[in-house]
Amino acid sequence: MEEHVIIIGNGISGITAARHIRKISKKKITIISAESEYFFSRTALMYVYMGHMKFKHTQPYENDFWEKNNLNLIHAFVKKIIPAEKEIELNNGGRMQYDTLVIASGSKSNMYDWPGQNSKGVMGMYSKQDLENLEACTPVAKRAVVVGGGLIGIEFTEMLHSRGIPVTLLVREKSFWNGVLPKEESEMINRHIREHGIDLRLESELKEIIADENDRVKCIVTKSGENIPCDIVGLAAGVSPSVDFLKNCGIEIDKGVLVNEYLETSEKNIYAIGDCAQQRNAIGERKPVEAVWYTGRMMGETLAQTICGKRMKYNPGNWFNSAKFFDIEYQTYGWVWNKPKENEQHFYWENDHGKKAIRFSYEKNSRIFLGVNLFGIRMRHSFFDTMLTEKRTVDEVIGQLKAANFDPEFYKKYESDVQHAFQKQQ
């Protein structure tokens, strides 16, 4: 009888695992998800709302892909896991047996028990259901408040702004995303947000959400006592692993499902990957839980090898990430902390218009390149990945910047300006 692999979740990590298991084996594969019938690109949700694409365009595979590859899809919730019996129980009461179980249940939007957070018009922006909820509220919306100053918060703000809905963005920190970005970059993004007509409120926190007699949002109250009328409240105060259904089933969980370097949980033949997985021992400087698209994909690829008999450690390599703050693109490679550590030095360059910037981080004594932040200038991942892996000096990296740039042909290039500024600082 064929070994049965059940995968809980049809996001990037779960589907990548399924695809790679299928490439190298004939195991029976069942994928269970209640969010959507088919796998879709979660990062494209904002572009669906903004009118750049339709939801069907977020499906990377044709509808017959699943049958063609013998992947069985079940649209349901997993109510609980029973490891001793190698079974899962669905919300409809049905049970299924597994030989290998993969938990890829993803994230959920953070909720902090704010009074009124269950009112109509209050939502996160993570799932397909969130998108549908937002679409339903948009036609009558006159004003929105977005709570949270991270990447989801700025995306949510841009979405609403694109539909002509005035937005107030509440950020509890003194400057936007200043727990991640150094002072100059954070202030650049503050300016850029305000230039787009967004009512950015720094050092401002949500106290409660007030609804009308029909349980619809009518305003929010901040901790300073300010009342802000609104029809939509976007809760974008981060995400956390979706693991509530695992409580009391014997699998060890903390913030997420605890896994070792092979992505194994505390229970035999049960693995966890993607946003819901938490490394028992952090890998280098990386956080134990990483809700990042590409790490979810890498976990899926790695785990498929282990499940098919080629035991493999998860190795995500050098850190990188990218995002967009309205029309300023952001890339980061390696490690650039918001404040240099004792053994580190930063070099920062910003153009005269305050829309493009580069920051390099390097070791003071050895001058080894540690990381780079890029704003408004596109540079090649492969270039910086090689420089980090080979432990090149910051002088070598800056000297070869022209090889990294992949801005379009007629864009102005800034490498010479950066190089001259760096030489002047030295």
Sequence and secondary structure as in RCSB ss.txt:
>XXXX:A:sequence
MEEHVIIIGNGISGITAARHIRKISKKKITIISAESEYFFSRTALMYVYMGHMKFKHTQPYENDFWEKNNLNLIH
AFVKKIIPAEKEIELNNGGRMQYDTLVIASGSKSNMYDWPGQNSKGVMGMYSKQDLENLEACTPVAKRAVVVGGG
LIGIEFTEMLHSRGIPVTLLVREKSFWNGVLPKEESEMINRHIREHGIDLRLESELKEIIADENDRVKCIVTKSG
ENIPCDIVGLAAGVSPSVDFLKNCGIEIDKGVLVNEYLETSEKNIYAIGDCAQQRNAIGERKPVEAVWYTGRMMG
ETLAQTICGKRMKYNPGNWFNSAKFFDIEYQTYGWVWNKPKENEQHFYWENDHGKKAIRFSYEKNSRIFLGVNLF
GIRMRHSFFDTMLTEKRTVDEVIGQLKAANFDPEFYKKYESDVQHAFQKQQ
>XXXX:A:secstr
   EEEEE  SHHHHHHHHHHHHH   EEEEEESS SS   GGGHHHHHTTSS GGGG  S TTHHHHTTEEEEE
S EEEEEGGGTEEEETTS EEE SEEEE   EEE     TTTTSBTEE SSSHHHHHHHHHHGGG S EEEE  S
HHHHHHHHHHHHTT  EEEEE SSSTTTTTS HHHHHHHHHHHHHTT EEEET  EEEEEE TTSBEEEEEETT 
 EEE SEEEE S EEE  GGGTTSS  BSSSEEE TT B SSTTEEE GGGEEESS  TTS SS   HHHHHHHH
HHHHHHHTT        S EEEEEETTEEEEEEE   SS  TTEEEEEEE TTSS EEEEEEETTT BEEEEEEE
S  B HHHHHHHHHTT BHHHHHHTHHHHB   TTS   HHHHHHHHHHH 
